[in-house]
Amino acid sequence: MPHLRKIYGLIKMRKNNLINIAKEVIKIEVASLKKLQSSIGKSFEQIVKTILNCKNGKIVVSGVGKSGIIGKKWSATLSSTGTPSFFLDASNASHGDMGQVTSNDILILISLSGESDELKNIIQYASRNRNIRLIGITSKKDSILYKNANVKFLLPLVKEAGPGSFVPTSSTTIQIALGDAIAIACMKYKKFGKLDFKKFHPSGSLSIKLRTVEDLMLNGRSIPFIDENIKMSSALKNIEKKGLGALVVRDSRKNTNGILTDGDLKRLSNLKSNFHNLKIKEVMKKKPVTVDKDMLAAQALSIMNTKKITSLCVHKNNRKNKTIGFIHIHNILNANIT
């Protein structure tokens, strides 16, 4: 038993050590992010303005090693937030891929040392073409990259996490954060919103959340329209034929004046003896609930739940009497929106 207690004690101690190591790593990286935050100034503003002013060219990002991996992330984040970009492999650039970089392009090079051999050829190429703007991201002020960049950002010197402070950790963290800051700044300046983001992410879970009423609604001949002067006997046949549990009632000018649901029909049939001879406009619910086509489907579902209804009319440009679509609760639930 004493032997088992000793083993248990060692395991517990090791677990505590692991937790302490993790917390220390995060603490060091948080400190590095604070240093980066303090260094954000005019050079950051110049980078964003340079990217935003790129009207006839491309945004090309390149780097070597860990910086290259981060460069791919920069490029992907820029592209997904409204600033088209692609990553240039630094090694392949010297073997023909440099031809992808042309006049009016913005070239972003990321390198902690600013002296990577693979980047030197790219720097030379950019320097010879005056119409290529070179943005240099480095931590060395006396480096080739910093000296030759048109726009430069000096990364703060930070302590790497881990023994000896030689494993790229804090330095890569601040590179990622800087790329995110640039992408979001460009995104906000361009007023790139949720609906724009959805266009670039049609298959992701986020895209499902960002689906609009227009994405899911029925339109054209699928909308269960019916004329307000039709008798209830015909309304019964139509509501069964459409199979949507409701009819959108319009007048002779195609204006939506009301809605009639299968629940209404059941209640009326029990209350009125001359039910079948009544015109729809005499018994319909006036001013049906209608939503804009650009409303998020999740919000439309919330309205249905709050009002305890199963369908909505759809309009655009605030013209609520002109129905352009019809959305049923099943259209939303079938799209996995809850």
DRENTIVEX-741307 format. One record per residue (C-alpha): y, z, x. Coordinates in nm, 4 decimals. Each point is the difference from the previous one (the first is absolute). Layout:
BEGIN
     north        up      east
         Y         Z         X
...
//
This chain:
BEGIN
     north        up      east
    0.0000    0.0000    0.0000
    0.2555    0.0807    0.2752
   -0.0845   -0.3407    0.1499
    0.0729   -0.1757   -0.3321
    0.3281    0.1879   -0.0416
    0.1016   -0.1138    0.3479
   -0.0750   -0.3657   -0.0839
    0.1882    0.0304   -0.3302
    0.2950    0.1504    0.1861
    0.0069   -0.2896    0.2477
   -0.0124   -0.2592   -0.2824
    0.2843    0.1742   -0.1825
    0.2056    0.0146    0.3201
   -0.0534   -0.3720    0.0638
    0.1046   -0.0820   -0.3558
    0.3187    0.1984    0.0448
    0.0643   -0.1776    0.3309
   -0.0403   -0.3401   -0.1660
    0.2467    0.0940   -0.2721
    0.2468    0.1256    0.2592
   -0.0356   -0.3210    0.2010
    0.0718   -0.2102   -0.3098
    0.3048    0.2070   -0.0893
    0.1317   -0.0232    0.3571
   -0.0394   -0.3808    0.0043
    0.1898   -0.0311   -0.3268
    0.2668    0.2430    0.1214
    0.0587   -0.2103    0.3129
    0.0150   -0.3237   -0.2005
    0.2426    0.1516   -0.2532
    0.2230    0.0955    0.2925
   -0.0136   -0.3605    0.1249
    0.0990   -0.1310   -0.3430
    0.3011    0.2322    0.0006
    0.1047   -0.1472    0.3351
   -0.0323   -0.3484   -0.1471
    0.2058    0.1041   -0.3024
    0.2780    0.1198    0.2299
   -0.0002   -0.3308    0.1876
    0.0574   -0.2148   -0.3097
    0.3474   -0.1502    0.0232
    0.1831   -0.3261    0.0654
   -0.2930   -0.1656    0.1764
   -0.2172    0.0543   -0.3100
    0.2745   -0.1452   -0.2176
    0.0196   -0.3049    0.2297
   -0.3751   -0.0587   -0.0321
    0.0123    0.0068   -0.3790
    0.3062   -0.2268   -0.0165
   -0.1611   -0.2468    0.2428
   -0.3125   -0.0203   -0.2170
    0.1998   -0.0326   -0.3223
    0.2121   -0.2796    0.1503
   -0.3092   -0.2047    0.0847
    0.0376   -0.2714   -0.2646
   -0.1618   -0.3076    0.1568
   -0.2525    0.1568    0.2339
   -0.2988    0.2323    0.0078
   -0.0520    0.3628    0.0973
   -0.2581    0.0095    0.2807
   -0.1397    0.3299    0.1280
   -0.1988    0.0457    0.3215
   -0.1298    0.2769    0.2247
   -0.2832    0.0935    0.2339
   -0.2738    0.2619   -0.0385
    0.0870    0.2805   -0.2409
    0.3482   -0.1503   -0.0404
   -0.1667   -0.3260   -0.1027
   -0.2020    0.1759   -0.2692
    0.3179    0.1655   -0.1221
    0.1766   -0.3381    0.0139
   -0.2565   -0.1354   -0.2465
    0.0812    0.2902   -0.2280
    0.3756   -0.0687    0.0331
   -0.0541   -0.3640   -0.0921
   -0.2246    0.0818   -0.2957
    0.2446    0.2586   -0.1364
    0.2970   -0.2356    0.0368
   -0.1857   -0.2812   -0.1778
   -0.1132    0.2210   -0.2867
    0.3525    0.1284   -0.0613
    0.1827   -0.3312   -0.0225
    0.0595   -0.0946    0.3661
   -0.2508   -0.2750    0.0941
   -0.1463    0.0624    0.3445
   -0.3015   -0.0740    0.2177
   -0.1571    0.1567    0.3095
   -0.0226   -0.1929    0.3270
   -0.2838    0.1020    0.2319
    0.1660    0.0514    0.3398
   -0.3019   -0.1204    0.1983
   -0.0419   -0.3194   -0.2004
    0.3753   -0.0672    0.0144
   -0.0366   -0.1119    0.3630
   -0.2770   -0.2391   -0.0995
    0.1755   -0.2110   -0.2608
    0.0882    0.2387   -0.2807
    0.3563    0.0272    0.1308
    0.0612   -0.3206   -0.1936
    0.0014    0.2082   -0.3174
    0.3353    0.1442    0.1051
    0.2809   -0.2509   -0.0600
    0.3790   -0.0160   -0.0201
    0.1703    0.2427   -0.2392
   -0.2972    0.2388    0.0092
    0.0314    0.3742    0.0534
   -0.2462    0.1238    0.2607
   -0.0811    0.3734    0.0024
   -0.1808    0.1280    0.3096
   -0.1388    0.3552    0.0089
   -0.0904    0.1551    0.3354
    0.0403    0.3574    0.1213
    0.0327   -0.1079    0.3630
    0.1794   -0.3258   -0.0751
   -0.1800   -0.1441    0.3018
   -0.3349   -0.1205   -0.1405
   -0.1075   -0.3166    0.1825
   -0.1087   -0.1657   -0.3248
    0.3520    0.0357   -0.1398
    0.1846   -0.1382    0.3029
   -0.0774   -0.3624   -0.0892
    0.1168    0.0569   -0.3571
    0.3229    0.1613    0.1255
    0.0625   -0.2973    0.2316
   -0.0666   -0.2454   -0.2816
    0.2436    0.1783   -0.2315
    0.2646    0.0255    0.2728
   -0.0065   -0.3772    0.0550
    0.0539   -0.0717   -0.3697
    0.3415    0.1286   -0.1018
   -0.0804   -0.0417   -0.3686
   -0.2806    0.2575    0.0142
    0.1208    0.3569   -0.0482
   -0.2071    0.2516    0.1948
   -0.0279    0.3571   -0.1284
   -0.1400    0.2343    0.2642
   -0.1646    0.3308   -0.0921
   -0.0707    0.2070    0.3124
    0.0393    0.3426    0.1581
    0.1145   -0.1295    0.3433
    0.3663   -0.0903    0.0413
   -0.0587   -0.1694    0.3366
   -0.2864   -0.2179   -0.1299
   -0.0057   -0.3793   -0.0181
   -0.0266    0.0159   -0.3782
    0.3022    0.2247   -0.0457
    0.2157   -0.2004    0.2408
   -0.0805   -0.3376   -0.1605
    0.0038    0.0982   -0.3680
    0.2893   -0.1180   -0.2175
   -0.0468    0.3089   -0.2174
   -0.1650    0.3039    0.1509
   -0.1329    0.3341   -0.1183
   -0.0744    0.2755    0.2499
   -0.2898    0.2113   -0.1210
    0.0405    0.3691    0.0883
   -0.2277    0.1425    0.2683
   -0.2468    0.2253   -0.1783
   -0.2813    0.2337    0.0946
   -0.3425   -0.1447   -0.0726
   -0.2480    0.2279   -0.1746
   -0.3080    0.1058    0.1946
   -0.0749    0.1214    0.3532
    0.2139   -0.1625    0.2695
    0.2257   -0.1737   -0.2548
   -0.1446   -0.3427    0.0847
   -0.1805   -0.1074   -0.3193
    0.2304   -0.2228   -0.2154
    0.0548    0.2169   -0.3078
    0.3589    0.1101   -0.0547
    0.1316   -0.3236    0.1510
   -0.2042   -0.2109   -0.2430
    0.0975    0.2237   -0.2920
    0.3715   -0.0630    0.0570
   -0.0606   -0.3737    0.0368
   -0.1705   -0.0103   -0.3394
    0.2781    0.2084   -0.1572
    0.2700   -0.2258    0.1458
   -0.1703   -0.3092   -0.1435
   -0.0220    0.1628   -0.3417
    0.3672    0.0967    0.0155
    0.1011   -0.3578    0.0847
   -0.2168   -0.1496   -0.2771
    0.1258    0.2419   -0.2666
    0.3623   -0.0473    0.1052
   -0.0388   -0.3790   -0.0370
   -0.1845    0.0481   -0.3288
    0.2743    0.2163   -0.1493
    0.2780   -0.2284    0.1208
   -0.1754   -0.2977   -0.1662
   -0.0551    0.2087   -0.3171
   -0.3699   -0.0778    0.0236
   -0.1541    0.1961   -0.2882
   -0.3299    0.0892   -0.1617
   -0.0442   -0.3320   -0.1752
    0.0655   -0.1918    0.3246
   -0.2495    0.2221    0.1810
   -0.2596   -0.0679   -0.2697
    0.0228   -0.3760    0.0599
   -0.1141    0.0505    0.3591
   -0.2805    0.2423   -0.0951
   -0.1804   -0.1645   -0.2945
   -0.3400    0.1609    0.0686
    0.0844    0.3560    0.1006
   -0.0140    0.3181   -0.2053
    0.3774    0.0180    0.0254
    0.0256   -0.3416   -0.1632
   -0.1990    0.1305   -0.2978
    0.2511    0.2839   -0.0411
    0.2871   -0.2492    0.0217
   -0.1303   -0.2406   -0.2628
    0.2575   -0.0776   -0.2634
   -0.0317   -0.0587   -0.3718
    0.0480   -0.3720    0.0660
   -0.3073   -0.0021    0.2266
   -0.2254    0.1235   -0.2809
    0.1580   -0.1053   -0.3299
   -0.1216   -0.2649   -0.2412
    0.2383   -0.2916   -0.0423
    0.0384   -0.3331   -0.1783
   -0.2516   -0.0572   -0.2756
   -0.1819    0.3220    0.0856
    0.2846    0.2071   -0.1450
   -0.0996    0.1076   -0.3548
    0.3084   -0.1390   -0.1750
    0.0203   -0.0215   -0.3782
    0.2751   -0.1062   -0.2391
    0.1678    0.2804   -0.1947
   -0.0425   -0.1841   -0.3339
   -0.3776   -0.0244    0.0254
   -0.1891    0.2054   -0.2580
   -0.2134    0.2959    0.0984
   -0.3217   -0.1788   -0.0993
    0.0675   -0.2488    0.2844
    0.1064    0.2787    0.2329
   -0.3450    0.1577   -0.0339
   -0.1686   -0.3233    0.1094
    0.2433   -0.0467    0.2911
   -0.0366    0.3501    0.1399
   -0.3785   -0.0368   -0.0033
    0.0213   -0.3430    0.1630
    0.2339    0.1130    0.2805
   -0.2049    0.3135    0.0688
    0.2941    0.1904    0.1499
    0.0533    0.2530   -0.2762
    0.3587   -0.1117   -0.0636
    0.2208   -0.2892   -0.1102
    0.3515   -0.0759    0.1297
    0.2156   -0.0900   -0.2994
    0.2691   -0.2688    0.0384
    0.2579   -0.1635   -0.2281
    0.0801   -0.3703   -0.0373
    0.2233    0.0130    0.3130
   -0.2882    0.1341    0.2112
    0.1612    0.3409    0.0285
   -0.2358    0.2978    0.0120
    0.0749    0.2295   -0.2919
   -0.3016    0.2239   -0.0166
   -0.3633    0.0757    0.0746
   -0.3033    0.0551   -0.2200
   -0.3074    0.1852    0.1251
   -0.3511    0.0243   -0.1383
    0.0712    0.3702   -0.0609
    0.2956   -0.0973   -0.2193
   -0.2188   -0.2405   -0.1942
   -0.2598    0.2673   -0.0740
    0.2597    0.2496   -0.1191
    0.1794   -0.2569   -0.2189
   -0.3197   -0.1219   -0.1612
   -0.0672    0.3533   -0.1217
    0.3551    0.0594   -0.1240
    0.0998   -0.3228   -0.1736
   -0.1963   -0.1693   -0.2761
    0.1745   -0.3355    0.0479
   -0.0537    0.0188    0.3772
   -0.1332   -0.3547    0.0464
    0.3032   -0.1627   -0.1658
    0.2653    0.1814    0.2016
    0.1884   -0.1875    0.2700
   -0.0276    0.1318    0.3546
    0.3753    0.0608    0.0294
   -0.0244    0.2466   -0.2908
   -0.2428    0.2311    0.1798
    0.0340   -0.0668    0.3742
    0.1332    0.2564    0.2456
    0.3481   -0.1110    0.0997
    0.1335    0.0072    0.3575
   -0.3316   -0.0015    0.1879
   -0.0172    0.1644    0.3405
    0.0764   -0.2671    0.2593
    0.0146    0.0177    0.3799
    0.1419   -0.2207    0.2745
   -0.2428   -0.2335    0.1756
    0.0882    0.1543    0.3394
   -0.0933    0.3541   -0.1020
   -0.2912    0.1450    0.1967
   -0.3209   -0.0136   -0.2036
   -0.0583    0.3694    0.0761
    0.3328    0.0816   -0.1649
   -0.0907   -0.2113   -0.3031
   -0.3264    0.1945   -0.0286
    0.1975    0.3244    0.0079
    0.2186   -0.1241   -0.2877
   -0.3085   -0.0859   -0.2052
   -0.1496    0.3433    0.0607
    0.3256    0.1789   -0.0852
    0.0567   -0.1970   -0.3201
   -0.3726   -0.0037   -0.0850
   -0.0150   -0.3781   -0.0393
   -0.2351   -0.2574    0.1499
    0.2235   -0.3032    0.0524
    0.3516   -0.1080    0.0952
    0.2145   -0.3074   -0.0473
    0.1529   -0.1429    0.3190
    0.3480   -0.1454    0.0524
    0.2211   -0.1040    0.2915
    0.3704    0.0226    0.0822
    0.0512    0.2681   -0.2654
   -0.0669   -0.2482   -0.2838
   -0.2181    0.2382   -0.1957
   -0.0226   -0.2189   -0.3091
   -0.1571   -0.2866    0.1995
   -0.3600    0.0901    0.0746
   -0.1407   -0.1869    0.3007
   -0.3181    0.2027    0.0387
   -0.2314    0.2575   -0.1504
   -0.1869    0.2701    0.1898
   -0.2879    0.2096   -0.1318
   -0.1128    0.3287    0.1522
   -0.3314   -0.1647    0.0918
    0.1829   -0.2570    0.2145
    0.1345    0.2859    0.2102
   -0.3154    0.2124    0.0150
   -0.2128   -0.3015    0.0906
    0.2280   -0.0523    0.3001
   -0.0975    0.3506    0.1234
    0.3468    0.1378   -0.0653
   -0.0066    0.3551   -0.1295
//
